[in-house]
């Protein structure tokens, strides 16, 4: 990679160019809690009517109805879902459902038979989603939940309500039927969930569904939030740098240092020292065989932490701090909730010594790793400082930040993810 190409990468690519080797050795303290009370998973399924129902819509024949009831009694409510049957049982405690759906009891709970095919249900398979969820009022002025589908969801919902107009439609959240109103007309784009809810119940359901929106797009949202954070961080560095006096002189100074680093070679050593170094390298490669390069990468990851920590006390401190924030951010973006990052020099030295002990890395290997890391760090560091002093860079960052924030506004609830990030970065 040419140094002149550095400014062409986006913010997170620049970070990953260096910290990919730093992050490997940051010790992790805890992982995210994967258990959540509600996932906000919305499904919409047509409800077949019992043979005794006079309700419009399609009915199951007596034999089919009895066969499914027997299967519920014998095998429980989850057997049909596992087999991917045409109809499955879902639990409900709602007494007011359109028509006479097929009901049955299992272990003192009430279950309703609903459709389970792509033609008769909108199943959360990743092909559609919600754009917006909000608390509203139904036509009786009672609390209800408003839904706005994304483009794919709008098309599917329109097709479903057009094809099965007159049928009952089960509205299911996290596997439980909340209501099953009759489809009176074809609906596209948006609708409401009504069910004699209290205001508190409506707000809780809306909150659960909002989790579903965030959960479906969580990886993308986390990436956007992370990018916004680093853009703001970079912009703050830029503002601080451009408040310095003699900017032109600083740019000239940093460019000169860049050229010196690019031309620099390792300090000459004596023949005796060179022979010892070679012996140490040969022993290291022999010990680790074909994996020696992977092992060296691990050693360098540990060394890089020390190099970055030392750089905080030099003129490239803004770059070192920026790298550190980026490495923490990568942990957060990958889904980790907490981390244990040691930033004191003695703690990093202790961590480095553990890596050296683990891989039995001799002094020659350690010094080589330090030299590699330091040269790369300072190359990028001075380039970063030069960019910070550029007015064009400041204007570009403002545009990128505005674009990032506009993109985030497409995802309601992203502010909650940002709060999680800010807590993580403390």
Beta strands, then each sheet from edge to edge (+ up, - down):
strand 1: 42-47
strand 2: 87-92
strand 3: 103-106
strand 4: 109-115
strand 5: 121-122
strand 6: 130-137
strand 7: 143-149
strand 8: 168-173
strand 9: 176-182
strand 10: 190-193
sheet 1: 3+ 4- 2+ 9+ 8- 1+ 5-
sheet 2: 6+ 7- 10+
end
